[in-house]
Amino acid sequence: MLEVKMYLHSAITRQTSTLVNISIVNDGTGSHKSGNYCYAIKGRRGQLLKKGELKNWPRQSKTAAALLQRVLNDAYPKGAK
């Protein structure tokens, strides 16, 4: 499982708060060369904002950062409102 958290570090209050938490989980149905993943994006209060799945991700030739980018593109496509 990959987990990405985004924090806000306030310059005014000096407090840190979580803005978003992204979990990416291998669902176990892929192969050695490609993986299938489920993702969930949760807001600052833990509420589910987006969820989805990616199939046939080329895990041997792409990085974890590229997987995160693909998840964000899937959850928030260009032109969507």
A tleap script that builds the chain and sets N, CA, C and O, in Angstrom:
source leaprc.protein.ff14SB
mol = sequence {
  NMET LEU GLU VAL LYS MET TYR LEU HIE SER
  ALA ILE THR ARG GLN THR SER THR LEU VAL
  ASN ILE SER ILE VAL ASN ASP GLY THR GLY
  SER HIE LYS SER GLY ASN TYR CYS TYR ALA
  ILE LYS GLY ARG ARG GLY GLN LEU LEU LYS
  LYS GLY GLU LEU LYS ASN TRP PRO ARG GLN
  SER LYS THR ALA ALA ALA LEU LEU GLN ARG
  VAL LEU ASN ASP ALA TYR PRO LYS GLY ALA
  CLYS
}
set mol.1.N position { 0.844 -1.174 0.000 }
set mol.1.CA position { 0.000 0.000 0.000 }
set mol.1.C position { 0.888 1.236 0.000 }
set mol.1.O position { 1.896 1.301 0.703 }
set mol.2.N position { 0.489 2.205 -0.800 }
set mol.2.CA position { 1.132 3.512 -0.797 }
set mol.2.C position { 0.195 4.481 -0.095 }
set mol.2.O position { -1.019 4.448 -0.300 }
set mol.3.N position { 0.762 5.336 0.726 }
set mol.3.CA position { -0.041 6.349 1.398 }
set mol.3.C position { 0.666 7.685 1.250 }
set mol.3.O position { 1.856 7.814 1.538 }
set mol.4.N position { -0.094 8.681 0.793 }
set mol.4.CA position { 0.440 10.020 0.593 }
set mol.4.C position { -0.419 10.978 1.396 }
set mol.4.O position { -1.641 11.003 1.252 }
set mol.5.N position { 0.228 11.767 2.242 }
set mol.5.CA position { -0.497 12.759 3.038 }
set mol.5.C position { 0.016 14.148 2.665 }
set mol.5.O position { 1.212 14.359 2.464 }
set mol.6.N position { -0.924 15.086 2.578 }
set mol.6.CA position { -0.573 16.474 2.297 }
set mol.6.C position { -0.912 17.288 3.538 }
set mol.6.O position { -2.030 17.236 4.049 }
set mol.7.N position { 0.075 18.037 4.009 }
set mol.7.CA position { -0.088 18.839 5.212 }
set mol.7.C position { -0.017 20.331 4.884 }
set mol.7.O position { 0.635 20.744 3.925 }
set mol.8.N position { -0.694 21.114 5.693 }
set mol.8.CA position { -0.572 22.557 5.661 }
set mol.8.C position { 0.192 22.967 6.910 }
set mol.8.O position { -0.243 22.686 8.027 }
set mol.9.N position { 1.318 23.624 6.729 }
set mol.9.CA position { 2.100 24.170 7.838 }
set mol.9.C position { 1.845 25.672 7.855 }
set mol.9.O position { 2.361 26.404 7.010 }
set mol.10.N position { 1.059 26.124 8.805 }
set mol.10.CA position { 0.672 27.522 8.864 }
set mol.10.C position { 1.833 28.387 9.343 }
set mol.10.O position { 2.427 28.125 10.389 }
set mol.11.N position { 2.144 29.413 8.571 }
set mol.11.CA position { 3.174 30.364 8.973 }
set mol.11.C position { 2.648 31.308 10.047 }
set mol.11.O position { 3.429 31.916 10.779 }
set mol.12.N position { 1.343 31.431 10.141 }
set mol.12.CA position { 0.745 32.352 11.104 }
set mol.12.C position { 0.577 31.690 12.476 }
set mol.12.O position { 1.010 32.231 13.494 }
set mol.13.N position { -0.060 30.511 12.488 }
set mol.13.CA position { -0.338 29.844 13.769 }
set mol.13.C position { 0.743 28.833 14.158 }
set mol.13.O position { 0.795 28.383 15.302 }
set mol.14.N position { 1.586 28.488 13.221 }
set mol.14.CA position { 2.628 27.467 13.423 }
set mol.14.C position { 2.051 26.074 13.647 }
set mol.14.O position { 2.758 25.170 14.091 }
set mol.15.N position { 0.766 25.902 13.341 }
set mol.15.CA position { 0.139 24.597 13.483 }
set mol.15.C position { 0.206 23.841 12.161 }
set mol.15.O position { 0.284 24.436 11.087 }
set mol.16.N position { 0.175 22.521 12.268 }
set mol.16.CA position { 0.168 21.654 11.100 }
set mol.16.C position { -1.167 20.918 11.050 }
set mol.16.O position { -1.624 20.377 12.057 }
set mol.17.N position { -1.785 20.901 9.881 }
set mol.17.CA position { -3.036 20.158 9.725 }
set mol.17.C position { -2.986 19.348 8.430 }
set mol.17.O position { -2.377 19.763 7.444 }
set mol.18.N position { -3.631 18.200 8.455 }
set mol.18.CA position { -3.693 17.340 7.274 }
set mol.18.C position { -4.781 17.864 6.343 }
set mol.18.O position { -5.907 18.116 6.774 }
set mol.19.N position { -4.442 18.027 5.067 }
set mol.19.CA position { -5.403 18.485 4.075 }
set mol.19.C position { -6.041 17.317 3.335 }
set mol.19.O position { -7.245 17.322 3.081 }
set mol.20.N position { -5.228 16.311 2.986 }
set mol.20.CA position { -5.727 15.191 2.196 }
set mol.20.C position { -4.861 13.962 2.479 }
set mol.20.O position { -3.675 14.073 2.789 }
set mol.21.N position { -5.484 12.791 2.363 }
set mol.21.CA position { -4.788 11.521 2.526 }
set mol.21.C position { -5.162 10.636 1.335 }
set mol.21.O position { -6.343 10.398 1.084 }
set mol.22.N position { -4.165 10.156 0.608 }
set mol.22.CA position { -4.394 9.307 -0.563 }
set mol.22.C position { -3.823 7.916 -0.272 }
set mol.22.O position { -2.645 7.776 0.058 }
set mol.23.N position { -4.664 6.899 -0.399 }
set mol.23.CA position { -4.229 5.510 -0.231 }
set mol.23.C position { -4.357 4.800 -1.573 }
set mol.23.O position { -5.385 4.898 -2.245 }
set mol.24.N position { -3.303 4.085 -1.955 }
set mol.24.CA position { -3.288 3.302 -3.192 }
set mol.24.C position { -2.935 1.868 -2.799 }
set mol.24.O position { -1.878 1.610 -2.224 }
set mol.25.N position { -3.838 0.946 -3.120 }
set mol.25.CA position { -3.681 -0.436 -2.667 }
set mol.25.C position { -3.684 -1.385 -3.864 }
set mol.25.O position { -4.569 -1.314 -4.717 }
set mol.26.N position { -2.696 -2.270 -3.921 }
set mol.26.CA position { -2.670 -3.326 -4.927 }
set mol.26.C position { -3.774 -4.314 -4.572 }
set mol.26.O position { -3.828 -4.806 -3.445 }
set mol.27.N position { -4.657 -4.609 -5.528 }
set mol.27.CA position { -5.776 -5.510 -5.215 }
set mol.27.C position { -5.429 -6.988 -5.352 }
set mol.27.O position { -6.271 -7.851 -5.105 }
set mol.28.N position { -4.196 -7.280 -5.744 }
set mol.28.CA position { -3.735 -8.663 -5.784 }
set mol.28.C position { -4.105 -9.448 -7.028 }
set mol.28.O position { -3.800 -10.637 -7.109 }
set mol.29.N position { -4.756 -8.817 -8.008 }
set mol.29.CA position { -5.211 -9.544 -9.194 }
set mol.29.C position { -4.319 -9.350 -10.412 }
set mol.29.O position { -4.619 -9.884 -11.480 }
set mol.30.N position { -3.243 -8.608 -10.280 }
set mol.30.CA position { -2.378 -8.348 -11.429 }
set mol.30.C position { -1.384 -9.459 -11.676 }
set mol.30.O position { -1.498 -10.554 -11.126 }
set mol.31.N position { -0.408 -9.159 -12.513 }
set mol.31.CA position { 0.661 -10.096 -12.829 }
set mol.31.C position { 1.991 -9.505 -12.374 }
set mol.31.O position { 2.033 -8.441 -11.757 }
set mol.32.N position { 3.066 -10.206 -12.685 }
set mol.32.CA position { 4.395 -9.713 -12.333 }
set mol.32.C position { 4.694 -8.388 -13.051 }
set mol.32.O position { 5.362 -7.519 -12.491 }
set mol.33.N position { 4.210 -8.235 -14.266 }
set mol.33.CA position { 4.507 -7.045 -15.066 }
set mol.33.C position { 3.507 -5.910 -14.876 }
set mol.33.O position { 3.872 -4.743 -15.017 }
set mol.34.N position { 2.256 -6.228 -14.559 }
set mol.34.CA position { 1.260 -5.170 -14.413 }
set mol.34.C position { 0.421 -5.409 -13.167 }
set mol.34.O position { 0.144 -6.546 -12.785 }
set mol.35.N position { 0.025 -4.303 -12.548 }
set mol.35.CA position { -0.752 -4.391 -11.323 }
set mol.35.C position { -2.098 -3.692 -11.452 }
set mol.35.O position { -2.274 -2.794 -12.275 }
set mol.36.N position { -3.028 -4.115 -10.634 }
set mol.36.CA position { -4.346 -3.496 -10.548 }
set mol.36.C position { -4.474 -2.870 -9.167 }
set mol.36.O position { -4.194 -3.512 -8.155 }
set mol.37.N position { -4.896 -1.620 -9.133 }
set mol.37.CA position { -4.891 -0.849 -7.897 }
set mol.37.C position { -6.237 -0.198 -7.636 }
set mol.37.O position { -6.941 0.205 -8.562 }
set mol.38.N position { -6.581 -0.100 -6.359 }
set mol.38.CA position { -7.739 0.670 -5.901 }
set mol.38.C position { -7.183 1.873 -5.158 }
set mol.38.O position { -6.144 1.783 -4.504 }
set mol.39.N position { -7.876 2.995 -5.260 }
set mol.39.CA position { -7.415 4.172 -4.522 }
set mol.39.C position { -8.579 4.848 -3.817 }
set mol.39.O position { -9.736 4.719 -4.214 }
set mol.40.N position { -8.238 5.569 -2.763 }
set mol.40.CA position { -9.208 6.376 -2.017 }
set mol.40.C position { -8.532 7.687 -1.647 }
set mol.40.O position { -7.386 7.706 -1.199 }
set mol.41.N position { -9.253 8.776 -1.840 }
set mol.41.CA position { -8.765 10.104 -1.475 }
set mol.41.C position { -9.704 10.639 -0.405 }
set mol.41.O position { -10.907 10.771 -0.629 }
set mol.42.N position { -9.142 10.945 0.758 }
set mol.42.CA position { -9.951 11.413 1.883 }
set mol.42.C position { -9.547 12.841 2.264 }
set mol.42.O position { -8.380 13.219 2.162 }
set mol.43.N position { -10.523 13.611 2.700 }
set mol.43.CA position { -10.313 14.993 3.081 }
set mol.43.C position { -9.819 15.140 4.506 }
set mol.43.O position { -9.539 14.158 5.192 }
set mol.44.N position { -9.720 16.384 4.935 }
set mol.44.CA position { -9.138 16.701 6.243 }
set mol.44.C position { -9.912 16.100 7.412 }
set mol.44.O position { -9.327 15.871 8.471 }
set mol.45.N position { -11.171 15.847 7.259 }
set mol.45.CA position { -11.976 15.245 8.335 }
set mol.45.C position { -12.171 13.745 8.135 }
set mol.45.O position { -12.969 13.123 8.836 }
set mol.46.N position { -11.444 13.163 7.181 }
set mol.46.CA position { -11.543 11.735 6.916 }
set mol.46.C position { -12.663 11.350 5.970 }
set mol.46.O position { -12.879 10.166 5.708 }
set mol.47.N position { -13.381 12.344 5.453 }
set mol.47.CA position { -14.485 12.043 4.542 }
set mol.47.C position { -13.940 11.612 3.176 }
set mol.47.O position { -12.949 12.158 2.690 }
set mol.48.N position { -14.593 10.639 2.574 }
set mol.48.CA position { -14.197 10.138 1.266 }
set mol.48.C position { -14.517 11.181 0.195 }
set mol.48.O position { -15.670 11.581 0.035 }
set mol.49.N position { -13.495 11.617 -0.532 }
set mol.49.CA position { -13.682 12.593 -1.602 }
set mol.49.C position { -13.796 11.916 -2.961 }
set mol.49.O position { -14.661 12.260 -3.766 }
set mol.50.N position { -12.921 10.956 -3.206 }
set mol.50.CA position { -12.903 10.228 -4.485 }
set mol.50.C position { -12.416 8.816 -4.221 }
set mol.50.O position { -11.649 8.568 -3.291 }
set mol.51.N position { -12.877 7.890 -5.064 }
set mol.51.CA position { -12.333 6.535 -5.047 }
set mol.51.C position { -12.400 5.993 -6.461 }
set mol.51.O position { -13.201 6.448 -7.277 }
set mol.52.N position { -11.555 5.021 -6.741 }
set mol.52.CA position { -11.546 4.445 -8.072 }
set mol.52.C position { -10.555 3.307 -8.161 }
set mol.52.O position { -10.027 2.832 -7.157 }
set mol.53.N position { -10.319 2.885 -9.383 }
set mol.53.CA position { -9.369 1.789 -9.609 }
set mol.53.C position { -8.612 2.017 -10.909 }
set mol.53.O position { -9.105 2.648 -11.844 }
set mol.54.N position { -7.415 1.488 -10.932 }
set mol.54.CA position { -6.569 1.516 -12.127 }
set mol.54.C position { -6.222 0.078 -12.473 }
set mol.54.O position { -5.783 -0.687 -11.615 }
set mol.55.N position { -6.416 -0.280 -13.709 }
set mol.55.CA position { -6.128 -1.644 -14.156 }
set mol.55.C position { -4.907 -1.656 -15.073 }
set mol.55.O position { -4.654 -0.697 -15.802 }
set mol.56.N position { -4.171 -2.734 -15.028 }
set mol.56.CA position { -3.026 -2.991 -15.910 }
set mol.56.C position { -1.939 -1.920 -15.833 }
set mol.56.O position { -1.392 -1.512 -16.858 }
set mol.57.N position { -1.630 -1.469 -14.624 }
set mol.57.CA position { -0.559 -0.487 -14.448 }
set mol.57.C position { 0.786 -1.184 -14.641 }
set mol.57.O position { 1.054 -2.192 -13.988 }
set mol.58.N position { 1.648 -0.655 -15.543 }
set mol.58.CA position { 2.945 -1.284 -15.832 }
set mol.58.C position { 3.958 -1.059 -14.705 }
set mol.58.O position { 4.801 -0.165 -14.791 }
set mol.59.N position { 3.871 -1.866 -13.659 }
set mol.59.CA position { 4.659 -1.640 -12.450 }
set mol.59.C position { 6.161 -1.826 -12.635 }
set mol.59.O position { 6.945 -1.308 -11.841 }
set mol.60.N position { 6.569 -2.548 -13.657 }
set mol.60.CA position { 7.992 -2.759 -13.890 }
set mol.60.C position { 8.666 -1.550 -14.551 }
set mol.60.O position { 9.867 -1.339 -14.386 }
set mol.61.N position { 7.896 -0.765 -15.291 }
set mol.61.CA position { 8.506 0.327 -16.047 }
set mol.61.C position { 8.112 1.722 -15.559 }
set mol.61.O position { 8.627 2.712 -16.079 }
set mol.62.N position { 7.225 1.827 -14.584 }
set mol.62.CA position { 6.779 3.125 -14.071 }
set mol.62.C position { 7.071 3.240 -12.578 }
set mol.62.O position { 7.100 2.240 -11.860 }
set mol.63.N position { 7.285 4.467 -12.126 }
set mol.63.CA position { 7.611 4.704 -10.723 }
set mol.63.C position { 6.338 4.884 -9.880 }
set mol.63.O position { 5.236 5.033 -10.410 }
set mol.64.N position { 6.522 4.867 -8.572 }
set mol.64.CA position { 5.412 5.130 -7.657 }
set mol.64.C position { 4.879 6.548 -7.854 }
set mol.64.O position { 3.677 6.781 -7.729 }
set mol.65.N position { 5.765 7.493 -8.161 }
set mol.65.CA position { 5.330 8.872 -8.417 }
set mol.65.C position { 4.449 8.937 -9.661 }
set mol.65.O position { 3.487 9.705 -9.697 }
set mol.66.N position { 4.762 8.149 -10.667 }
set mol.66.CA position { 3.941 8.107 -11.882 }
set mol.66.C position { 2.578 7.482 -11.575 }
set mol.66.O position { 1.569 7.896 -12.147 }
set mol.67.N position { 2.537 6.494 -10.682 }
set mol.67.CA position { 1.271 5.895 -10.266 }
set mol.67.C position { 0.414 6.932 -9.534 }
set mol.67.O position { -0.791 7.019 -9.771 }
set mol.68.N position { 1.023 7.708 -8.659 }
set mol.68.CA position { 0.301 8.771 -7.958 }
set mol.68.C position { -0.254 9.791 -8.946 }
set mol.68.O position { -1.398 10.227 -8.816 }
set mol.69.N position { 0.545 10.169 -9.922 }
set mol.69.CA position { 0.083 11.116 -10.940 }
set mol.69.C position { -1.110 10.545 -11.701 }
set mol.69.O position { -2.070 11.265 -11.973 }
set mol.70.N position { -1.061 9.279 -12.040 }
set mol.70.CA position { -2.164 8.633 -12.767 }
set mol.70.C position { -3.436 8.593 -11.921 }
set mol.70.O position { -4.536 8.802 -12.433 }
set mol.71.N position { -3.279 8.320 -10.616 }
set mol.71.CA position { -4.419 8.325 -9.707 }
set mol.71.C position { -5.055 9.715 -9.671 }
set mol.71.O position { -6.275 9.840 -9.770 }
set mol.72.N position { -4.242 10.750 -9.531 }
set mol.72.CA position { -4.768 12.116 -9.486 }
set mol.72.C position { -5.437 12.500 -10.802 }
set mol.72.O position { -6.478 13.158 -10.799 }
set mol.73.N position { -4.851 12.096 -11.920 }
set mol.73.CA position { -5.468 12.370 -13.227 }
set mol.73.C position { -6.797 11.631 -13.380 }
set mol.73.O position { -7.737 12.155 -13.978 }
set mol.74.N position { -6.873 10.412 -12.839 }
set mol.74.CA position { -8.105 9.640 -12.911 }
set mol.74.C position { -9.186 10.266 -12.026 }
set mol.74.O position { -10.347 10.359 -12.426 }
set mol.75.N position { -8.803 10.687 -10.837 }
set mol.75.CA position { -9.761 11.246 -9.889 }
set mol.75.C position { -10.214 12.655 -10.262 }
set mol.75.O position { -11.359 13.040 -10.023 }
set mol.76.N position { -9.302 13.410 -10.848 }
set mol.76.CA position { -9.587 14.811 -11.190 }
set mol.76.C position { -9.178 15.081 -12.641 }
set mol.76.O position { -8.174 15.752 -12.880 }
set mol.77.N position { -9.936 14.571 -13.603 }
set mol.77.CA position { -9.563 14.759 -15.012 }
set mol.77.C position { -9.662 16.231 -15.444 }
set mol.77.O position { -10.458 16.998 -14.903 }
set mol.78.N position { -8.858 16.593 -16.404 }
set mol.78.CA position { -8.885 17.961 -16.935 }
set mol.78.C position { -10.264 18.254 -17.507 }
set mol.78.O position { -10.870 17.412 -18.171 }
set mol.79.N position { -10.743 19.446 -17.243 }
set mol.79.CA position { -12.021 19.864 -17.766 }
set mol.79.C position { -13.224 19.456 -16.925 }
set mol.79.O position { -14.344 19.897 -17.183 }
set mol.80.N position { -12.997 18.619 -15.926 }
set mol.80.CA position { -14.112 18.204 -15.065 }
set mol.80.C position { -14.411 19.281 -14.047 }
set mol.80.O position { -13.519 20.008 -13.610 }
set mol.81.N position { -15.655 19.376 -13.679 }
set mol.81.CA position { -16.054 20.378 -12.670 }
set mol.81.C position { -16.511 19.702 -11.421 }
set mol.81.O position { -16.886 20.371 -10.458 }
savepdb mol mol.pdb
quit
